[in-house]
């Protein structure tokens, strides 16, 4: 072993104060680097979560932005349905009735493309989250079953935009 290496080794064993100070500084700087690295990783994760949340909110806004327009169009569909029912048994205007049925179907298909679905009510148990009971009618069958739908209810991407107006069964003799 050379004389320089022996002296270096000896000074290290004796505890060179400058070397100890430098080791401490290096350890502290490494600790600070690790902390900064963790902060950076957390910040990047927060940013990624924020981007995902904003994209999801933007998608939700786009989906539901048509709600006002769709609500304005539903009375038109209701009117078409009433006209179709009123002329359904009329044999004189069979071609007009077929045309009206086709237009109604096209209108419903167009609404479906934008996420509109009907609330299935007739024959189902009454659900106040999707239906509005406008009347109760005595029935021999089970209680709280929808007997008739007076106005269809609609969902827009599974969000209720108009409840179904229904007539609900009750036991005979109840008030």
Buried (B, 14 or more C-beta within 10 A) or exposed (E): EEEEEEEEEEEEEEEBEEEEEEEEEEEEEEEEEEEEEEEEEEEEEEEEEEEEEEEEEEEEEEBBEBBEEBEEBBEEBEEBBEBBEEBEEEEEEEEEBEEBBEEBEEBBEEBEEBBBEBBEBEEBEBBEEBBBBEEBEEBEEEEEBBBBBEBBBBBBBEEBBBBBBBBBBBEEEEE
